[in-house]
Amino acid sequence: MKTTKTKRSILLILSNLFLLGIFSTYADEHTPIEAKQLPSKVQKFIKSYFPKTEITMASMEKDFLETSYKVVLSSGAQVEFHNDGEWKEVKNPGGMIPAALIPAQIAKSVKSLYPGTSIVEMDKNSKNYEVTLSNGYELTYNFKFKLIDIDD
């Protein structure tokens, strides 16, 4: 009996390692693409919020469950998008995030709490917005735009 349990254990471990190898091979596969291959919603976003810049690099990333897109602009700004074309992260280390992209309540809060700073990065996930300020502070807002965390 011990031999059978040992064989099953070894088989289970090998099966798990095999599956782990398949998943890790498939995950994080970056593929360069041309700007015209980006979803139309992504192209419209770039034209609307970054009209004076050009796309210098575009890539598609395939994770196990999701395809996403990353765009680098001539201004240095970077934007990541979900498969449906919705933005998920905007970074602009050399400047600020376009004001039209920032929810008004967040812009007002940042101006009130940290006058003279600008938002240089903004992430949107299923739970909240996270913004990084030019002074290095990271603020988290829920979808009702209530400030729920400050990380300095």
Biotite code that builds the C-alpha atoms (Angstrom):
import biotite.structure as struc

atoms = struc.array([
    struc.Atom([0.000, 0.000, 0.000], chain_id="A", res_id=1, res_name="MET", atom_name="CA", element="C"),
    struc.Atom([2.753, 2.460, 0.804], chain_id="A", res_id=2, res_name="LYS", atom_name="CA", element="C"),
    struc.Atom([4.160, 1.941, -2.674], chain_id="A", res_id=3, res_name="THR", atom_name="CA", element="C"),
    struc.Atom([0.807, 2.820, -4.280], chain_id="A", res_id=4, res_name="THR", atom_name="CA", element="C"),
    struc.Atom([0.436, 5.982, -2.144], chain_id="A", res_id=5, res_name="LYS", atom_name="CA", element="C"),
    struc.Atom([3.997, 6.977, -2.944], chain_id="A", res_id=6, res_name="THR", atom_name="CA", element="C"),
    struc.Atom([3.416, 6.458, -6.672], chain_id="A", res_id=7, res_name="LYS", atom_name="CA", element="C"),
    struc.Atom([0.213, 8.518, -6.511], chain_id="A", res_id=8, res_name="ARG", atom_name="CA", element="C"),
    struc.Atom([1.997, 11.283, -4.632], chain_id="A", res_id=9, res_name="SER", atom_name="CA", element="C"),
    struc.Atom([4.820, 11.357, -7.155], chain_id="A", res_id=10, res_name="ILE", atom_name="CA", element="C"),
    struc.Atom([2.354, 11.331, -10.053], chain_id="A", res_id=11, res_name="LEU", atom_name="CA", element="C"),
    struc.Atom([0.372, 14.177, -8.475], chain_id="A", res_id=12, res_name="LEU", atom_name="CA", element="C"),
    struc.Atom([3.528, 16.240, -7.939], chain_id="A", res_id=13, res_name="ILE", atom_name="CA", element="C"),
    struc.Atom([4.704, 15.651, -11.507], chain_id="A", res_id=14, res_name="LEU", atom_name="CA", element="C"),
    struc.Atom([1.273, 16.546, -12.885], chain_id="A", res_id=15, res_name="SER", atom_name="CA", element="C"),
    struc.Atom([1.233, 19.783, -10.904], chain_id="A", res_id=16, res_name="ASN", atom_name="CA", element="C"),
    struc.Atom([4.736, 20.690, -12.062], chain_id="A", res_id=17, res_name="LEU", atom_name="CA", element="C"),
    struc.Atom([3.725, 20.002, -15.668], chain_id="A", res_id=18, res_name="PHE", atom_name="CA", element="C"),
    struc.Atom([0.662, 22.259, -15.353], chain_id="A", res_id=19, res_name="LEU", atom_name="CA", element="C"),
    struc.Atom([2.701, 24.947, -13.628], chain_id="A", res_id=20, res_name="LEU", atom_name="CA", element="C"),
    struc.Atom([5.155, 24.828, -16.523], chain_id="A", res_id=21, res_name="GLY", atom_name="CA", element="C"),
    struc.Atom([2.368, 25.236, -19.069], chain_id="A", res_id=22, res_name="ILE", atom_name="CA", element="C"),
    struc.Atom([0.794, 28.170, -17.210], chain_id="A", res_id=23, res_name="PHE", atom_name="CA", element="C"),
    struc.Atom([4.081, 29.978, -16.645], chain_id="A", res_id=24, res_name="SER", atom_name="CA", element="C"),
    struc.Atom([5.044, 29.535, -20.295], chain_id="A", res_id=25, res_name="THR", atom_name="CA", element="C"),
    struc.Atom([1.749, 31.024, -21.399], chain_id="A", res_id=26, res_name="TYR", atom_name="CA", element="C"),
    struc.Atom([1.706, 33.875, -18.881], chain_id="A", res_id=27, res_name="ALA", atom_name="CA", element="C"),
    struc.Atom([3.229, 37.285, -19.554], chain_id="A", res_id=28, res_name="ASP", atom_name="CA", element="C"),
    struc.Atom([3.805, 36.801, -23.238], chain_id="A", res_id=29, res_name="GLU", atom_name="CA", element="C"),
    struc.Atom([4.582, 40.262, -24.636], chain_id="A", res_id=30, res_name="HIS", atom_name="CA", element="C"),
    struc.Atom([4.150, 40.655, -28.367], chain_id="A", res_id=31, res_name="THR", atom_name="CA", element="C"),
    struc.Atom([5.062, 43.893, -30.158], chain_id="A", res_id=32, res_name="PRO", atom_name="CA", element="C"),
    struc.Atom([2.266, 45.097, -32.427], chain_id="A", res_id=33, res_name="ILE", atom_name="CA", element="C"),
    struc.Atom([1.705, 48.038, -34.728], chain_id="A", res_id=34, res_name="GLU", atom_name="CA", element="C"),
    struc.Atom([-0.415, 50.947, -33.499], chain_id="A", res_id=35, res_name="ALA", atom_name="CA", element="C"),
    struc.Atom([-3.079, 50.176, -36.095], chain_id="A", res_id=36, res_name="LYS", atom_name="CA", element="C"),
    struc.Atom([-3.513, 46.716, -34.509], chain_id="A", res_id=37, res_name="GLN", atom_name="CA", element="C"),
    struc.Atom([-4.650, 48.242, -31.222], chain_id="A", res_id=38, res_name="LEU", atom_name="CA", element="C"),
    struc.Atom([-8.388, 48.074, -30.521], chain_id="A", res_id=39, res_name="PRO", atom_name="CA", element="C"),
    struc.Atom([-10.217, 51.115, -31.875], chain_id="A", res_id=40, res_name="SER", atom_name="CA", element="C"),
    struc.Atom([-11.222, 52.135, -28.341], chain_id="A", res_id=41, res_name="LYS", atom_name="CA", element="C"),
    struc.Atom([-7.519, 52.310, -27.391], chain_id="A", res_id=42, res_name="VAL", atom_name="CA", element="C"),
    struc.Atom([-6.692, 54.374, -30.472], chain_id="A", res_id=43, res_name="GLN", atom_name="CA", element="C"),
    struc.Atom([-9.545, 56.797, -29.698], chain_id="A", res_id=44, res_name="LYS", atom_name="CA", element="C"),
    struc.Atom([-8.363, 57.102, -26.079], chain_id="A", res_id=45, res_name="PHE", atom_name="CA", element="C"),
    struc.Atom([-4.848, 58.048, -27.186], chain_id="A", res_id=46, res_name="ILE", atom_name="CA", element="C"),
    struc.Atom([-6.161, 60.594, -29.721], chain_id="A", res_id=47, res_name="LYS", atom_name="CA", element="C"),
    struc.Atom([-8.510, 62.111, -27.132], chain_id="A", res_id=48, res_name="SER", atom_name="CA", element="C"),
    struc.Atom([-6.208, 62.381, -24.121], chain_id="A", res_id=49, res_name="TYR", atom_name="CA", element="C"),
    struc.Atom([-2.764, 62.573, -25.763], chain_id="A", res_id=50, res_name="PHE", atom_name="CA", element="C"),
    struc.Atom([-3.482, 64.353, -29.084], chain_id="A", res_id=51, res_name="PRO", atom_name="CA", element="C"),
    struc.Atom([-0.013, 65.830, -29.580], chain_id="A", res_id=52, res_name="LYS", atom_name="CA", element="C"),
    struc.Atom([1.942, 62.613, -29.084], chain_id="A", res_id=53, res_name="THR", atom_name="CA", element="C"),
    struc.Atom([2.708, 59.618, -31.205], chain_id="A", res_id=54, res_name="GLU", atom_name="CA", element="C"),
    struc.Atom([2.709, 55.947, -30.287], chain_id="A", res_id=55, res_name="ILE", atom_name="CA", element="C"),
    struc.Atom([6.348, 54.869, -30.191], chain_id="A", res_id=56, res_name="THR", atom_name="CA", element="C"),
    struc.Atom([5.683, 51.323, -29.022], chain_id="A", res_id=57, res_name="MET", atom_name="CA", element="C"),
    struc.Atom([2.638, 49.108, -28.647], chain_id="A", res_id=58, res_name="ALA", atom_name="CA", element="C"),
    struc.Atom([2.471, 45.582, -27.316], chain_id="A", res_id=59, res_name="SER", atom_name="CA", element="C"),
    struc.Atom([-0.069, 42.947, -26.505], chain_id="A", res_id=60, res_name="MET", atom_name="CA", element="C"),
    struc.Atom([0.338, 40.846, -23.368], chain_id="A", res_id=61, res_name="GLU", atom_name="CA", element="C"),
    struc.Atom([-1.352, 37.522, -22.983], chain_id="A", res_id=62, res_name="LYS", atom_name="CA", element="C"),
    struc.Atom([-1.771, 36.228, -19.474], chain_id="A", res_id=63, res_name="ASP", atom_name="CA", element="C"),
    struc.Atom([-3.534, 32.984, -18.810], chain_id="A", res_id=64, res_name="PHE", atom_name="CA", element="C"),
    struc.Atom([-6.970, 34.579, -18.514], chain_id="A", res_id=65, res_name="LEU", atom_name="CA", element="C"),
    struc.Atom([-6.629, 38.015, -20.065], chain_id="A", res_id=66, res_name="GLU", atom_name="CA", element="C"),
    struc.Atom([-5.161, 39.869, -22.994], chain_id="A", res_id=67, res_name="THR", atom_name="CA", element="C"),
    struc.Atom([-4.044, 43.433, -22.353], chain_id="A", res_id=68, res_name="SER", atom_name="CA", element="C"),
    struc.Atom([-2.294, 46.191, -24.275], chain_id="A", res_id=69, res_name="TYR", atom_name="CA", element="C"),
    struc.Atom([0.529, 48.546, -23.388], chain_id="A", res_id=70, res_name="LYS", atom_name="CA", element="C"),
    struc.Atom([1.281, 51.754, -25.250], chain_id="A", res_id=71, res_name="VAL", atom_name="CA", element="C"),
    struc.Atom([4.347, 53.981, -24.884], chain_id="A", res_id=72, res_name="VAL", atom_name="CA", element="C"),
    struc.Atom([4.028, 57.501, -26.254], chain_id="A", res_id=73, res_name="LEU", atom_name="CA", element="C"),
    struc.Atom([6.614, 59.914, -27.619], chain_id="A", res_id=74, res_name="SER", atom_name="CA", element="C"),
    struc.Atom([6.056, 62.125, -24.544], chain_id="A", res_id=75, res_name="SER", atom_name="CA", element="C"),
    struc.Atom([7.216, 59.287, -22.278], chain_id="A", res_id=76, res_name="GLY", atom_name="CA", element="C"),
    struc.Atom([3.708, 58.550, -21.052], chain_id="A", res_id=77, res_name="ALA", atom_name="CA", element="C"),
    struc.Atom([2.653, 54.904, -20.792], chain_id="A", res_id=78, res_name="GLN", atom_name="CA", element="C"),
    struc.Atom([-0.883, 53.542, -20.799], chain_id="A", res_id=79, res_name="VAL", atom_name="CA", element="C"),
    struc.Atom([-2.080, 50.007, -20.147], chain_id="A", res_id=80, res_name="GLU", atom_name="CA", element="C"),
    struc.Atom([-5.475, 48.770, -21.299], chain_id="A", res_id=81, res_name="PHE", atom_name="CA", element="C"),
    struc.Atom([-7.734, 45.801, -20.675], chain_id="A", res_id=82, res_name="HIS", atom_name="CA", element="C"),
    struc.Atom([-8.774, 43.635, -23.603], chain_id="A", res_id=83, res_name="ASN", atom_name="CA", element="C"),
    struc.Atom([-11.993, 45.646, -23.995], chain_id="A", res_id=84, res_name="ASP", atom_name="CA", element="C"),
    struc.Atom([-10.026, 48.872, -24.474], chain_id="A", res_id=85, res_name="GLY", atom_name="CA", element="C"),
    struc.Atom([-10.703, 50.308, -21.007], chain_id="A", res_id=86, res_name="GLU", atom_name="CA", element="C"),
    struc.Atom([-7.624, 51.929, -19.488], chain_id="A", res_id=87, res_name="TRP", atom_name="CA", element="C"),
    struc.Atom([-6.220, 50.366, -16.333], chain_id="A", res_id=88, res_name="LYS", atom_name="CA", element="C"),
    struc.Atom([-3.034, 52.360, -15.739], chain_id="A", res_id=89, res_name="GLU", atom_name="CA", element="C"),
    struc.Atom([-1.669, 55.698, -16.932], chain_id="A", res_id=90, res_name="VAL", atom_name="CA", element="C"),
    struc.Atom([1.876, 56.838, -16.114], chain_id="A", res_id=91, res_name="LYS", atom_name="CA", element="C"),
    struc.Atom([3.473, 60.091, -17.100], chain_id="A", res_id=92, res_name="ASN", atom_name="CA", element="C"),
    struc.Atom([6.765, 60.374, -15.216], chain_id="A", res_id=93, res_name="PRO", atom_name="CA", element="C"),
    struc.Atom([7.860, 63.436, -17.180], chain_id="A", res_id=94, res_name="GLY", atom_name="CA", element="C"),
    struc.Atom([4.646, 65.333, -16.665], chain_id="A", res_id=95, res_name="GLY", atom_name="CA", element="C"),
    struc.Atom([1.139, 64.990, -15.408], chain_id="A", res_id=96, res_name="MET", atom_name="CA", element="C"),
    struc.Atom([-1.880, 62.904, -16.286], chain_id="A", res_id=97, res_name="ILE", atom_name="CA", element="C"),
    struc.Atom([-4.254, 64.802, -18.609], chain_id="A", res_id=98, res_name="PRO", atom_name="CA", element="C"),
    struc.Atom([-6.754, 66.714, -16.469], chain_id="A", res_id=99, res_name="ALA", atom_name="CA", element="C"),
    struc.Atom([-9.714, 65.472, -18.529], chain_id="A", res_id=100, res_name="ALA", atom_name="CA", element="C"),
    struc.Atom([-8.865, 61.895, -17.538], chain_id="A", res_id=101, res_name="LEU", atom_name="CA", element="C"),
    struc.Atom([-8.891, 62.550, -13.789], chain_id="A", res_id=102, res_name="ILE", atom_name="CA", element="C"),
    struc.Atom([-12.307, 62.317, -12.099], chain_id="A", res_id=103, res_name="PRO", atom_name="CA", element="C"),
    struc.Atom([-13.240, 65.821, -10.894], chain_id="A", res_id=104, res_name="ALA", atom_name="CA", element="C"),
    struc.Atom([-13.685, 64.693, -7.282], chain_id="A", res_id=105, res_name="GLN", atom_name="CA", element="C"),
    struc.Atom([-10.169, 63.245, -7.177], chain_id="A", res_id=106, res_name="ILE", atom_name="CA", element="C"),
    struc.Atom([-8.650, 66.336, -8.791], chain_id="A", res_id=107, res_name="ALA", atom_name="CA", element="C"),
    struc.Atom([-10.415, 68.556, -6.243], chain_id="A", res_id=108, res_name="LYS", atom_name="CA", element="C"),
    struc.Atom([-9.264, 66.395, -3.331], chain_id="A", res_id=109, res_name="SER", atom_name="CA", element="C"),
    struc.Atom([-5.640, 66.376, -4.493], chain_id="A", res_id=110, res_name="VAL", atom_name="CA", element="C"),
    struc.Atom([-5.643, 70.133, -5.044], chain_id="A", res_id=111, res_name="LYS", atom_name="CA", element="C"),
    struc.Atom([-7.066, 70.663, -1.553], chain_id="A", res_id=112, res_name="SER", atom_name="CA", element="C"),
    struc.Atom([-4.795, 68.228, 0.288], chain_id="A", res_id=113, res_name="LEU", atom_name="CA", element="C"),
    struc.Atom([-1.565, 68.717, -1.656], chain_id="A", res_id=114, res_name="TYR", atom_name="CA", element="C"),
    struc.Atom([-1.560, 72.091, -3.465], chain_id="A", res_id=115, res_name="PRO", atom_name="CA", element="C"),
    struc.Atom([1.177, 72.460, -6.030], chain_id="A", res_id=116, res_name="GLY", atom_name="CA", element="C"),
    struc.Atom([1.424, 68.737, -6.781], chain_id="A", res_id=117, res_name="THR", atom_name="CA", element="C"),
    struc.Atom([0.269, 66.917, -9.869], chain_id="A", res_id=118, res_name="SER", atom_name="CA", element="C"),
    struc.Atom([-0.934, 63.397, -10.551], chain_id="A", res_id=119, res_name="ILE", atom_name="CA", element="C"),
    struc.Atom([1.793, 61.509, -12.431], chain_id="A", res_id=120, res_name="VAL", atom_name="CA", element="C"),
    struc.Atom([0.283, 58.033, -12.285], chain_id="A", res_id=121, res_name="GLU", atom_name="CA", element="C"),
    struc.Atom([-3.237, 56.675, -11.978], chain_id="A", res_id=122, res_name="MET", atom_name="CA", element="C"),
    struc.Atom([-4.442, 53.076, -11.742], chain_id="A", res_id=123, res_name="ASP", atom_name="CA", element="C"),
    struc.Atom([-8.016, 51.906, -11.938], chain_id="A", res_id=124, res_name="LYS", atom_name="CA", element="C"),
    struc.Atom([-8.926, 48.408, -10.803], chain_id="A", res_id=125, res_name="ASN", atom_name="CA", element="C"),
    struc.Atom([-12.156, 46.675, -9.856], chain_id="A", res_id=126, res_name="SER", atom_name="CA", element="C"),
    struc.Atom([-12.165, 48.241, -6.376], chain_id="A", res_id=127, res_name="LYS", atom_name="CA", element="C"),
    struc.Atom([-10.631, 51.701, -6.516], chain_id="A", res_id=128, res_name="ASN", atom_name="CA", element="C"),
    struc.Atom([-8.459, 54.375, -8.062], chain_id="A", res_id=129, res_name="TYR", atom_name="CA", element="C"),
    struc.Atom([-4.851, 54.708, -6.979], chain_id="A", res_id=130, res_name="GLU", atom_name="CA", element="C"),
    struc.Atom([-3.044, 57.932, -7.807], chain_id="A", res_id=131, res_name="VAL", atom_name="CA", element="C"),
    struc.Atom([0.622, 58.783, -7.413], chain_id="A", res_id=132, res_name="THR", atom_name="CA", element="C"),
    struc.Atom([1.494, 62.426, -6.903], chain_id="A", res_id=133, res_name="LEU", atom_name="CA", element="C"),
    struc.Atom([4.571, 64.327, -8.030], chain_id="A", res_id=134, res_name="SER", atom_name="CA", element="C"),
    struc.Atom([5.692, 64.432, -4.372], chain_id="A", res_id=135, res_name="ASN", atom_name="CA", element="C"),
    struc.Atom([5.708, 60.605, -4.249], chain_id="A", res_id=136, res_name="GLY", atom_name="CA", element="C"),
    struc.Atom([2.552, 60.213, -2.166], chain_id="A", res_id=137, res_name="TYR", atom_name="CA", element="C"),
    struc.Atom([0.123, 57.488, -3.202], chain_id="A", res_id=138, res_name="GLU", atom_name="CA", element="C"),
    struc.Atom([-3.571, 58.082, -2.578], chain_id="A", res_id=139, res_name="LEU", atom_name="CA", element="C"),
    struc.Atom([-6.328, 55.500, -2.873], chain_id="A", res_id=140, res_name="THR", atom_name="CA", element="C"),
    struc.Atom([-9.947, 56.451, -3.578], chain_id="A", res_id=141, res_name="TYR", atom_name="CA", element="C"),
    struc.Atom([-12.961, 54.148, -3.701], chain_id="A", res_id=142, res_name="ASN", atom_name="CA", element="C"),
    struc.Atom([-15.456, 54.442, -6.555], chain_id="A", res_id=143, res_name="PHE", atom_name="CA", element="C"),
    struc.Atom([-17.478, 56.953, -4.536], chain_id="A", res_id=144, res_name="LYS", atom_name="CA", element="C"),
    struc.Atom([-14.293, 59.068, -4.633], chain_id="A", res_id=145, res_name="PHE", atom_name="CA", element="C"),
    struc.Atom([-13.740, 58.852, -0.897], chain_id="A", res_id=146, res_name="LYS", atom_name="CA", element="C"),
    struc.Atom([-10.075, 58.917, 0.115], chain_id="A", res_id=147, res_name="LEU", atom_name="CA", element="C"),
    struc.Atom([-9.426, 55.587, 1.831], chain_id="A", res_id=148, res_name="ILE", atom_name="CA", element="C"),
    struc.Atom([-5.611, 55.416, 2.091], chain_id="A", res_id=149, res_name="ASP", atom_name="CA", element="C"),
    struc.Atom([-2.499, 57.596, 1.936], chain_id="A", res_id=150, res_name="ILE", atom_name="CA", element="C"),
    struc.Atom([0.934, 56.078, 1.521], chain_id="A", res_id=151, res_name="ASP", atom_name="CA", element="C"),
    struc.Atom([3.946, 58.381, 1.692], chain_id="A", res_id=152, res_name="ASP", atom_name="CA", element="C"),
])
